[in-house]
Amino acid sequence: MRFKSPLVPATLIRRYRRFLADIQLEGGGEATAHCPNPGSMSGLAEPGTRIWAEPNDDPGRKLNYGWRLVDHENGHFTGVDTSFPNKLVRHAIANGKIPELATCDTALPEQKYGGNSRIDFLLKKEGMPDTYLEIKSATLCRTPGLAEFPDSVTVRGAKHMLELTGMVQAGYRAIVLFLVQRTDCTAFAVAKDIDPVYSDAFNLARKTGVEVFIYDTNISPRKITLRNSLPLHRAVA
């Protein structure tokens, strides 16, 4: 999937209030950009980090730039927009790029389920049980080559795992798909030391029958595409 507008290089001055970032544009001048990531962004938001931002001329938006990528300046990138994984996975499902989901006929986004939650996608196929698909964006990397989730305590994430467990127990298919928005990782693990409650909920879900898929991405300042399936390593203690 291509970015709507060509990205421009910049340097991060500071990230604040979670959703705002002051940036120094490479062509000159400073701007405030929208930071589309509510997480801790550990290791990705240090002042002086080289980034890529997407300009827009929409008069309905308060900010003229959106932060999209971290450039690690070694040929690798990290995507920081947490809304992008759902768009990318939906596109991949529609085009048969995820073999494990190739049999579904319909992908309905943001459907209510469980205890007043919404599933990212409800997948349907005539004659088969519904499939509940939850998508998580993984951008944390503390060990070279290993992507992790979560990067901070996620009460909401643990709740989702328990609700997926309930869907399996009710006779449905349930899946959590971790999309690694980094090009420098070849494996994935749950960060137990960061959130043991989430780790416990994840392990219970797997034992109950919730399926786990992990995919990495190709990332450039032009586009982000789905790449390969990655292995699940043991939780980081």
Residue pairs with C-beta under 8 A, 6 or more apart in sequence:
1 84
1 87
1 88
1 91
1 223
1 224
1 225
2 222
2 223
3 54
3 68
3 221
3 222
3 223
4 54
4 56
5 54
5 55
5 56
6 221
6 222
7 52
7 53
7 54
7 68
7 69
7 221
7 222
8 25
8 26
8 27
8 52
8 53
8 54
8 55
8 65
9 25
9 26
9 50
9 51
9 52
9 71
9 221
10 23
10 24
10 25
10 26
10 31
10 33
10 50
10 51
10 52
10 53
10 65
11 23
11 24
11 26
11 48
11 49
11 50
11 51
12 21
12 22
12 23
12 45
12 46
12 47
12 48
12 49
12 50
12 51
12 67
13 21
13 22
13 23
13 24
13 30
13 47
14 21
14 22
14 47
15 21
15 35
15 41
15 45
16 22
18 35
18 37
18 38
19 34
19 35
19 36
19 38
20 32
20 33
20 34
20 35
21 32
21 33
21 34
21 35
21 45
21 67
22 30
22 31
22 32
22 33
23 30
23 31
23 32
23 33
23 51
23 53
23 65
23 67
24 30
25 31
25 53
31 53
31 63
31 64
31 65
32 63
32 65
33 53
33 63
33 65
33 66
33 67
34 61
34 63
34 65
34 66
34 67
35 41
35 67
35 80
36 66
36 67
36 80
36 81
36 82
36 83
37 67
37 80
37 81
37 82
37 139
38 82
39 82
39 139
39 150
39 151
39 152
40 151
40 152
41 80
41 139
41 151
42 140
42 142
42 151
42 152
43 140
43 141
43 142
44 70
44 78
44 80
44 139
49 70
50 70
50 71
50 73
51 67
51 68
51 69
51 70
51 71
52 67
52 68
52 69
52 71
52 77
52 221
53 65
53 66
53 67
53 68
54 65
54 66
54 68
55 64
55 65
56 64
56 65
56 66
57 64
66 81
67 80
67 81
68 79
68 80
68 81
69 77
69 78
69 79
69 80
69 219
69 221
70 77
70 78
70 80
71 77
71 221
72 78
72 184
74 184
75 183
76 182
76 183
76 184
77 182
77 183
77 219
77 220
77 221
78 139
78 181
78 182
78 183
78 184
78 219
79 137
79 139
79 181
79 182
79 217
79 219
79 224
80 139
80 181
82 137
84 137
84 181
84 224
85 135
85 136
85 137
85 179
85 181
86 109
86 120
86 121
86 135
88 179
88 217
88 224
88 225
88 226
89 98
89 120
89 121
89 133
89 135
89 177
89 179
89 226
90 107
90 109
90 121
91 97
92 98
92 226
93 101
93 104
93 107
93 121
93 123
94 107
96 102
97 226
98 177
98 213
98 215
98 226
100 175
100 211
100 213
101 123
101 131
101 133
101 175
103 125
103 128
104 123
104 124
104 125
104 131
105 124
105 125
105 126
106 123
106 124
106 125
107 121
107 122
107 123
107 124
107 133
108 121
108 122
108 123
108 124
109 120
109 121
110 118
110 119
110 120
111 118
111 119
111 121
111 122
112 118
112 119
113 119
113 122
113 132
113 163
113 167
114 163
114 166
114 167
115 159
115 163
117 159
117 160
117 163
119 132
119 133
119 134
120 133
120 134
120 135
121 133
121 135
122 130
122 131
122 132
122 133
123 130
123 131
123 132
123 133
124 130
124 131
129 171
129 172
129 173
130 172
130 173
131 172
131 173
131 174
131 175
132 164
132 167
132 172
132 173
132 174
132 175
133 174
133 175
133 176
133 177
134 160
134 164
134 174
134 175
134 176
134 177
135 176
135 177
135 178
135 179
136 149
136 150
136 157
136 176
136 177
136 178
136 179
137 149
137 178
137 179
137 181
138 147
138 148
138 149
138 178
138 179
138 180
138 181
138 182
138 188
139 147
139 151
139 180
139 181
139 182
140 147
140 148
140 149
140 150
140 151
140 191
141 147
141 148
141 182
141 184
141 185
142 148
142 191
142 236
143 236
144 184
145 184
145 185
145 186
145 187
146 185
146 186
146 187
146 188
146 189
146 233
146 236
147 178
147 180
147 182
147 185
147 187
147 188
147 189
147 216
147 230
148 188
148 189
148 190
148 191
148 194
148 236
149 178
149 188
149 190
149 191
150 157
150 191
150 194
150 195
150 198
151 191
151 194
152 194
152 195
153 194
153 195
153 197
153 198
154 195
154 198
155 197
157 195
157 198
157 201
158 195
158 197
158 198
158 200
158 201
159 201
160 176
161 176
161 198
161 201
161 202
161 204
161 205
161 210
162 201
162 204
162 205
164 174
164 175
164 176
164 205
164 210
165 174
165 201
165 204
165 205
165 208
165 210
167 173
167 174
168 174
168 205
168 208
168 209
168 210
169 208
173 211
174 205
174 209
174 210
174 211
175 210
175 211
175 212
175 213
176 202
176 205
176 210
176 211
176 212
176 213
177 212
177 213
177 214
177 215
178 188
178 212
178 213
178 214
178 215
179 215
179 216
179 217
179 226
180 188
180 214
180 215
180 216
180 217
180 230
181 217
181 219
181 224
182 216
182 217
182 219
183 216
183 217
183 218
183 219
185 216
185 230
186 216
186 230
187 230
187 231
187 232
187 233
188 214
188 230
188 231
188 232
188 233
189 232
189 233
189 234
189 235
189 236
190 198
190 199
190 202
190 235
190 236
191 199
191 235
191 236
192 199
192 235
192 236
192 237
193 236
193 237
199 235
202 235
203 235
206 212
212 232
213 229
214 229
214 230
214 231
214 232
215 226
215 227
215 228
215 229
215 230
216 227
216 228
216 230
217 224
217 225
217 226
217 227
218 224
218 225
218 226
218 227
